[in-house]
Amino acid sequence: MLTNCTKRVSAIKHLYWFSHDLRIQDNLALALAAAKAAELELIYIFDPRLTEYQQWQSKAIGKHQQRFIEHSLIELNNQLQVFGQHLKVYYGHSEKIIARYLIQNNFAQVHTSVAIGSYEQKLQSKLIKQFGDRIVRTWQHTLFEQNQLPFAIDDIAKTFSSFRKHIEKAKLAISTCCKISHLPPPVSKASFNLLINNSKHGSQSLAHLGGCASGKKHLTDYFGSDAALSYKATRNELDNWQSSTKFSLWLAHGCLSPRQIWHALKAFEKQRGSNESTYWIGFELLWREYFHWLLVKFGNSFFDFAGINDKAPLTSFHGERFQKWCHGSTPYPIINACMKQLKATGYLSNRGRQLVASCLVNELQLDWRYGAAYFQEMLIDYDIASNWGNWQYLAGVGADPRGGRWFNLEKQQQMYDPDERFINHWGGYNEVMPLDSININDWPIS
């Protein structure tokens, strides 16, 4: 039976389309589909267009993220089998596959989560225009519903501090997690076929951690330890698994919901007590929340060079500098180490992300969007709102009243890697090179 979600209302053949919600529990859209259907088809679609080079010289999805998704789909299918269900995975254009289900196979409705990315929104809008209310979307990627917010979306503050204070003052209730204990039987028999080519991925990648079961285990293990009590003191470490929560890996793909993390945090505080560090974990969830609602407000202009403040930075694009930044061959060993770690693992600490972003914008004087797009391709935990919101913040065109961040790289290295263990581990000195090989007149620089 379904609890805390919705009641069964009809008996028809329905389709559920997984996207950035690769979980069963606390999946409101899946609960709605299960309540309406006598038979339910469950699908995921790999769209090959996302692996092609897009604007700003990067792909929409890279190898680490793709492999994490593959592992997540395997775990999801294993979990679905407990419910007598299975997942069908397609490779192709999403709109064509969905249309085929609705037209040729005569499914009553397609259920999915509301998308917030521009590409995904455009795709969903195209399907809604063609099929109307047969496309059913459910909002479920934030802590709060829009109607809970103590302000209209158009009035959302342009600084996080103001947003946070309004949210905390309103003492908004965060709904309990939706529990699913039954799913309708599948419409058709299918064999789950998803092959992972391990040879094309670095052994240090965290992509093998993908999946809702892995995410739930990590959540349980993290709050079963003392790590949350010292989070604020350790979160800026450059290369330590326990130094930060790592929840972003599973949040980005919906293997965990923000509500699951929030309620696990509150349960920990009730049992072990709260302090500045546990507050800071909730604080970071509110940062994510803020960026998601900013993206709702600004839409496509969220990706403009001038950012949400309509103030273009004094940077441009130098192809050679960008390539040296990507490959970790700049004059700055700490930056090189960070970029090599990112390329090898698909992950970078929060402090590392701030340093390489500051370097790209300030030392290299490059268009911040190239950095944001590169992160989109490389990061396992790429989250469209948080990624582009944070890059705007560092570039001085986003939610920051101080006009951006320019970190002293030498000072940062002394603070966070004084013995150069991180730099030496990731080969930060291996390819130290000048920023440019030619001068303003195209003459070689010796």
Buried (B, 14 or more C-beta within 10 A) or exposed (E): EBEEBBEBEEEBBBBBBBBBBBBBBBBBBBBBBBBBBBBBBBBBBBBEEBBEEBEBBBBBBBBBBBBBBBBBBBBBBBBBEEBEBBBBBBEEBBBEBBBEBBEEEEBBBBBBBBBBBBBBBEBBEBBBEBBEEBBBBBBBBBBBEEEBBEBEEEEBBBBBEBBBEBBEEEEBEBBEBBBBEEBBEBBEEBEBEBEBEEEEBEEEBBBBBBBBBBBBEBBEEBBEEEBBBBBBEEBBBBBEEBBBBBBBBBBBBBBBBBBBBBBBBBEBBEEEEBBEBBBBBBBBBBBBBBBBBBBBBBEEEBBBBEBBBEBEBEBEBBEBBBEBBBBBBBBBBBBBBBBBBBBBBBBBBBBBBBBBBBBBBBBBBBBBBBBBBBBBBBBBBBBBBBBBBBBBBBBBBBBBEEEBBEBEBEEBBEEBBEEBEBBBBBBBEBBBBEBBEEEEEEEEEE
